[in-house]
């Protein structure tokens, strides 16, 4: 890897860590995250420093899993805090108690995905995804959402996880293509198990 490609912009650093660029800027200002300035005054961050920082943010497990989950959580927080959901018709129909519960469940879903992937993605761990899907469907059904709306809502947030995998693969140094394919396959298997559980709940109702 060349010297220039080892350094990334503030925006890329924020995408990798799953936080707002202002957060990365604050970390750099406090000295928590090393950076340097270009001749034009723009911040640049070394990939290895970003990965080291990410590795300290949660319990010991595969680094890819930690960064993907952290990134997805960050994207979700930004959408909620910045009213990114305001124009989504399915979200407008949700009661405030349901919205609050979904915010809390979002973290549980990502923690379950973390557990599933860190364990090597065994089939018996998919029961977590199935149970979470049923709980999600029950809440939305209680608020009067139909199946298409429930699926739209689920896909809206599950896209954050997929985007986190893609962000990680684009910003980190190249790895074996089969490893990336396996990582994405594990994420999709978990997400699809939840989605099928949602559909089955509505069909059984």
C-alpha positions as CSV (number, residue, x, y, z in Angstrom):
1,X,0.0,0.0,0.0
2,X,1.4,3.4,-0.9
3,X,2.0,6.2,1.6
4,X,-0.9,8.3,0.1
5,X,-3.4,5.4,0.2
6,X,-2.6,4.7,3.9
7,X,-4.3,8.1,4.8
8,X,-8.0,8.8,4.5
9,X,-10.1,11.9,4.8
10,X,-12.2,13.0,7.7
11,X,-15.4,11.8,6.0
12,X,-13.9,8.3,5.2
13,X,-12.7,8.0,8.8
14,X,-16.2,8.8,10.1
15,X,-17.7,6.3,7.7
16,X,-15.3,3.6,8.9
17,X,-15.9,4.3,12.6
18,X,-19.7,4.7,12.2
19,X,-19.8,8.2,13.8
20,X,-20.4,11.8,12.7
21,X,-17.4,13.6,11.2
22,X,-17.7,16.1,14.1
23,X,-17.0,13.2,16.5
24,X,-13.9,12.2,14.7
25,X,-12.8,15.9,14.7
26,X,-13.3,16.1,18.4
27,X,-11.3,12.9,19.0
28,X,-8.5,14.4,16.9
29,X,-8.6,17.7,18.8
30,X,-8.4,15.9,22.1
31,X,-5.5,13.8,20.9
32,X,-7.4,10.6,21.2
33,X,-7.0,9.9,17.4
34,X,-3.8,10.8,15.6
35,X,-4.1,12.9,12.5
36,X,-2.1,15.2,10.3
37,X,-2.9,18.2,8.1
38,X,-2.5,18.5,4.3
39,X,-0.9,21.7,2.9
40,X,-4.5,22.9,2.4
41,X,-5.4,22.4,6.0
42,X,-7.5,19.2,5.6
43,X,-7.3,16.5,8.2
44,X,-6.0,13.0,7.2
45,X,-6.1,9.9,9.3
46,X,-4.0,6.8,9.1
47,X,-5.9,3.6,8.4
48,X,-4.0,1.7,11.0
49,X,-4.7,4.3,13.7
50,X,-8.4,4.1,12.9
51,X,-8.4,0.3,13.1
52,X,-6.6,0.5,16.4
53,X,-9.1,3.0,17.8
54,X,-12.0,0.8,16.6
55,X,-10.5,-2.2,18.3
56,X,-10.6,-0.5,21.7
57,X,-14.3,0.4,21.5
58,X,-15.9,-2.9,22.4
59,X,-15.2,-6.4,23.7
60,X,-12.6,-8.6,22.1
61,X,-13.9,-10.4,19.0
62,X,-13.2,-10.2,15.2
63,X,-12.4,-6.6,14.3
64,X,-14.5,-6.7,11.2
65,X,-17.6,-7.6,13.3
66,X,-17.0,-4.8,15.8
67,X,-16.5,-2.1,13.1
68,X,-19.5,-3.2,11.0
69,X,-21.8,-3.1,14.1
70,X,-20.4,0.2,15.3
71,X,-20.8,1.7,11.8
72,X,-24.4,0.4,11.5
73,X,-25.3,1.8,14.9
74,X,-23.8,5.1,14.0
75,X,-25.8,5.3,10.7
76,X,-29.0,4.5,12.6
77,X,-28.4,7.2,15.3
78,X,-27.7,9.8,12.6
79,X,-30.9,9.0,10.8
80,X,-33.0,9.2,14.0
81,X,-31.3,12.3,15.3
82,X,-31.4,14.2,12.0
83,X,-35.0,13.3,11.3
84,X,-34.0,11.2,8.3
85,X,-37.2,9.2,8.9
86,X,-39.5,12.1,8.6
87,X,-40.5,11.4,5.0
88,X,-41.1,7.7,5.5
89,X,-44.8,6.9,5.5
90,X,-44.5,3.7,7.5
91,X,-42.6,5.5,10.2
92,X,-45.2,8.2,10.5
93,X,-47.8,5.6,11.3
94,X,-45.9,4.3,14.3
95,X,-46.9,5.3,17.8
96,X,-44.2,7.0,19.9
97,X,-44.0,4.0,22.3
98,X,-43.4,1.7,19.3
99,X,-40.7,4.1,18.0
100,X,-38.9,4.1,21.3
101,X,-39.1,0.3,21.5
102,X,-37.7,0.0,18.0
103,X,-34.8,2.2,18.9
104,X,-34.0,-0.1,21.8
105,X,-34.6,-3.2,19.7
106,X,-32.3,-1.9,17.0
107,X,-29.3,-2.3,19.3
108,X,-30.5,-5.8,20.4
109,X,-30.7,-6.8,16.7
110,X,-27.1,-5.6,16.1
111,X,-25.9,-7.3,19.3
112,X,-27.5,-10.6,18.2
113,X,-25.9,-10.2,14.8
114,X,-22.6,-9.6,16.5
115,X,-23.0,-12.7,18.6
116,X,-24.0,-14.8,15.6
117,X,-21.0,-13.7,13.5
118,X,-18.5,-13.8,16.3
119,X,-19.6,-17.5,17.0
120,X,-18.9,-18.4,13.3
121,X,-22.5,-18.0,12.1
122,X,-23.9,-21.4,13.3
123,X,-27.4,-22.3,12.2
124,X,-28.6,-22.7,15.8
125,X,-27.9,-19.0,16.5
126,X,-30.4,-18.0,13.8
127,X,-33.1,-18.6,16.4
128,X,-32.1,-15.1,17.7
129,X,-33.0,-13.6,14.3
130,X,-36.3,-15.5,14.1
131,X,-37.4,-14.4,17.6
132,X,-36.4,-10.8,16.9
133,X,-38.3,-10.8,13.6
134,X,-41.5,-12.0,15.3
135,X,-41.2,-9.3,18.0
136,X,-40.6,-6.6,15.3
137,X,-43.6,-7.8,13.3
138,X,-45.9,-8.0,16.4
139,X,-45.1,-4.4,17.3
140,X,-45.8,-3.0,13.8
141,X,-48.9,-5.1,13.4
142,X,-50.3,-3.7,16.6
143,X,-49.8,-0.2,15.2
144,X,-51.8,-1.2,12.1
145,X,-49.0,-1.5,9.6
146,X,-49.5,-4.0,6.8
147,X,-46.9,-6.5,5.6
148,X,-45.5,-4.3,2.8
149,X,-45.0,-1.4,5.3
150,X,-43.4,-3.7,7.8
151,X,-41.0,-5.0,5.2
152,X,-40.1,-1.5,4.0
153,X,-39.2,-0.5,7.6
154,X,-37.1,-3.5,8.1
155,X,-35.2,-3.1,4.8
156,X,-34.6,0.6,5.6
157,X,-32.6,-0.3,8.7
158,X,-31.1,-3.6,7.4
159,X,-29.5,-1.6,4.6
160,X,-27.4,0.2,7.2
161,X,-25.7,-3.2,8.1
162,X,-25.0,-4.0,4.4
163,X,-23.7,-0.5,3.8
164,X,-21.4,-1.0,6.9
165,X,-19.9,-4.1,5.3
166,X,-19.3,-2.3,2.0
167,X,-17.8,0.7,3.8
168,X,-15.4,-1.6,5.7
169,X,-14.4,-3.4,2.5
170,X,-13.8,-0.2,0.6
171,X,-11.7,1.6,3.3
172,X,-9.6,-1.2,4.8
173,X,-6.7,-2.8,2.9
174,X,-7.7,-5.5,0.4
175,X,-8.3,-9.0,1.7
176,X,-9.1,-12.3,0.3
177,X,-12.2,-12.0,-1.9
178,X,-13.6,-15.2,-0.5
179,X,-13.4,-13.9,3.1
180,X,-15.4,-10.8,2.1
181,X,-17.9,-13.0,0.4
182,X,-18.3,-15.1,3.5
183,X,-18.7,-12.1,5.7
184,X,-21.4,-10.6,3.5
185,X,-23.1,-14.1,3.3
186,X,-23.3,-14.3,7.1
187,X,-24.9,-10.9,7.3
188,X,-27.4,-11.7,4.6
189,X,-28.3,-15.0,6.2
190,X,-29.1,-13.3,9.5
191,X,-31.1,-10.5,7.9
192,X,-33.0,-12.9,5.7
193,X,-33.9,-15.1,8.7
194,X,-35.4,-12.0,10.4
195,X,-37.2,-11.0,7.2
196,X,-38.8,-14.5,6.7
197,X,-39.9,-14.5,10.3
198,X,-41.6,-11.1,9.8
199,X,-43.4,-12.5,6.7
200,X,-44.4,-15.7,8.4
201,X,-45.9,-13.7,11.4
202,X,-48.1,-11.7,9.1
203,X,-49.2,-14.8,7.1
204,X,-50.1,-16.7,10.3
205,X,-52.1,-13.7,11.7
